[in-house]
Amino acid sequence: MKNKIVAIQADSIYKIDKNTDTTLLLALEAQKRKYKIFWFEPKDVSFINSKLVAKVKILKLFDDKKRFYQVIGTKRFEISKANVVLIRQNPPFDMNYINSTLFLEIIKNKTKIINDPFSVRNISEKLFSINFMKYMPPTIFTKNYDEIKNFYNKYRKIVIKPINGYGGKNILFINNTFNQQLIKHYLKKMDHVMVQKFLPLIKKGDKRVFIINGKIKGVFKRVPKKNSILSNLGQGGKALKTSLNREERKIATFVAKKLKKQNIHFAGIDLISNKLIGDINITSPTGLKQFKELEGLNLAKEFWDTLKLK
């Protein structure tokens, strides 16, 4: 096939961390399969003369060099001409993110888009967990101060997360003191939130499970740094080898089947104490680099094999 192209909608290539970035691993594997790599940001997209176009950077990527990319050209490109488009920009999931999915949905019948832009827009990474409440710790979704106070009075230790948050940012752990002013200010800033009973075994880490094409394909543990409850690698968490027990595999399999029905090809979910903690990462799942370093397995190969591109 001539001119095989992967178009990647992501954050600026200049901000990519070559040591940790999953998008880079996916792109390198595509390049090995003789695909050209066209990279663009959501701000580069326009709809002109009934066509969705973007100003793209044409990249050559390197796996073992300090400078891991070379921009070998730029062009105005009709996005539907790509063999596949990857949505890989990081949250926050705000109106800019929503608009980017609306743009890409224009061409979804012309080219394959991963993950499906309709599903990315309509599956809230935290609210979608409402479908799996029996597998979760006690959880409520609210912006009502009194509901949160009642929840705290029942469980005494709780975690509050913004529904559209990401990467372990803006998470509150309420332990010994319930500060009314702090909570009300937080709600005013964050709007609706997820509130969960605190799971003390987080100190031993959570398990990040990779789901590709509706199947469990890998898992590793993320352990918080000392005196922290945040296991996210971007918040200082440490990656370790692990495996799933029977209950964890049951939960992950159930979630994986649901996600496949929603046309989600690649996702990451997190488990603590045999519980799904509600973060179902579909916008730009991460962790493949760490998994490869731990296990010696490159799940980017599985990603591309299961797409079955012509």
HUBELHU-V653730 format. One line per field, one symbol per residue. ss: DSSP state (h for helix, s for strand, l for the rest). burial: I if it has 9 or more other ideal C-beta (glycine too) atoms within 8 Angstrom, else O. A space follows every 10 residues. Layout:
ss->???
burial->???
This chain:
ss->llllsssssl llhhhlllll lhhhhhhhhh hhlllsssss lhhhssssll ssssssssss slllllllss sssssssshh hllsssslll llllhhhhhh hhhhhlllll lsssllhhhh hhllllhhhh hhhhhsllss ssllhhhhhh hhhhhllsss ssllllllll lssslllllh hhhhhhhhhh llsssssllh hhhhlsssss ssllssssss ssslllllll llhhhllsss sllllhhhhh hhhhhhhhhh hllllsssss ssllssssss sllllllhhh hhhhhlllhh hhhhhhhlll
burial->OOOIIIIIII OOIOOIOOOI IIIIIIIIII IOOOIOIIII IIOIIOIOOO OIIIIIIIII IIOOOOOIIO IOOOOOIOII OIIIIIIIIO IOIOOOIIII IIIIIOIIOO IOIIIIIIII IOIOIIOIIO OIOOIIIIII IIOOIOIIIO IIOOIOIIII IIIIIIIIOO IIIIOOOOOO OOIIOIIOOI OOIIIIIIIO OIOOIIIIII IIOOOIOIII IIIIOOOOII IIIOIIIOII OIOIOOOIIO IIIIIIIIII OIIIIIIIII IIOOIIIIII IIIIIIIIII IIOIIOOOII OIIIOIIOOO
